[in-house]
């Protein structure tokens, strides 16, 4: 099965992402839309530590985030299945400046995130502007530019 076939099952462009409960690693519980609102554009990213594409993508997300800033871009990396301590160790080692997020499997189900990494690019109201499975830097950057982010 091709990635394009899997992407057909993702949430539809133009719909609003589910306002699921999530846990900031080492912090508070909150809702997805509360994390999205401060930024003009956000990436809701589904990942886990054993995912090769995820491990390639996260450092690139950090570079983009550092370049444009939190007011322009929010990054919500929602982990599947890893222990909080393991995530915190990885986060400190990589020096990411955005928070790691944990969620129950039902959140991944609500987002149809069954292949990794899965990304939704959304506006400040949570409306899906783009979606993709797998790590493809050019495609991600193109989608962010199309969403109005200046890179």
N, C-alpha and C positions, 0 to 999 in steps of 0.2 A: 504494500500500500504506500502510495506517495504522500508526502507532507500535505500537498494541496488537497488530497482526498480527506485527510484528517481535519484540515482547517475548515472544511465545509460544515463540520459538526460543532465548531466553536460558536459562541454567542454572536449574534448578528450585528454587523456594522449598523450604527444608528440607534441601537438599543442601549439602555443604561445598565451598567454592571450591577450585579447583586450587592446590596449593602450588608455584607456578611460581617459577623463578629470575628475579629482577629486579635492576636496577642503580639505586642511588640516584645521581641526577645529581651528579657531582663527588665521589662517595663509593664505598662498598663494594657488592659484590654480596651479595644476601641472598635469602631466601624470603618470599613473600607472608604466610604464616601467622606468621612471626617479626615482621613489622611490625604485624600485627593484634593479637596477644596482649596488648600492654600496655594496650590500651583496651577499655572495656566494649562499645562499639559502634564499628564502622568503616564508612567509605564507600570501596569500591574503585571508583575513577572512571577511566574511559577517555576520553582527550581528545587533541587536537592543536591547534597554534597557529592553523591556518587555519579552525577550527571556530567559527562565530559563537556558537552555543549554549554551547560550552565556555568561550568568553571572557566570556560573561554569568554562567555558573555559578561559575567558580573564585573570583571575588571574594566571592560569596555564601557559598561554602563557608568561606572565610577568616573571614567575620563570625561564622558559626556556631561555628567552631573557637575563635575568640578568646573567644566568650561562654561556652562550656562547658568548655574546657580539654582537654588531651591525655589525661588519665586517663579522661574520659568519652567522648571521640570521637577516633578516628584517621581520618586522611584519607590515602588512597593514590592520588594522581593519576598514573596510568600513561599515559605519552605514547606516541603512535604516530608514528614516522617523522621527528620533528624532530631537528635536531642538538643535541647537549648544550650547545654554546655559546649557541645561540639560546634554549634553555630557560632556561639560567642567566641570561641577559640579561633575559628576561621576568620571571623569578622575583624578581630583585633590584629591578627597576622596580616590581613590584607589592607587594613586601615581604611575601610569603607566609611564614608561620611554620611551615609543614609542608613536608617535603621533596618535591621532584619526583622521579619515578621513570621510568626508561626500560625497555622490554622489547622483545624480539624479536617479530615478527609472530605466532609460534606461541603466545605468551602471549595475545594478543588473540583468536586462534582458539580457544584452550582455554576462554576466557570467553564465546565467541560474540559478541564485541564487533565488530560490523560497521557500526554506525551510532553517531553521536557527538552528545553525550556519552552513554555508557552507565554506569549506576551500579548497584552491588550494595551493599545495606546488610546487614552481617553482624555476628554476635555475636563474642565473644572467642575462640571456637573455630573461626570461619570459616563457621559455618552461615548460609546465606542467609535473611534475614528479609524482604527486599523487593528488587525489581529494577525498573529503568525505563530507557527510552531517551528522550533529548531532555531539555531543561531546562524544568522546571516547578517553580518555587520552592515553591508551596503543596503540591504533591504530595510533594516531597522533605521538607519540614518535617513534613507529616502522617505520612510513613513513618518519620521519625526519632522522632517522638513515640510512634508505635505500637510502635516498638522499645524504648521505655522511656527515651529521652533527654529530659531536662527542659529545655525551651527557653523 
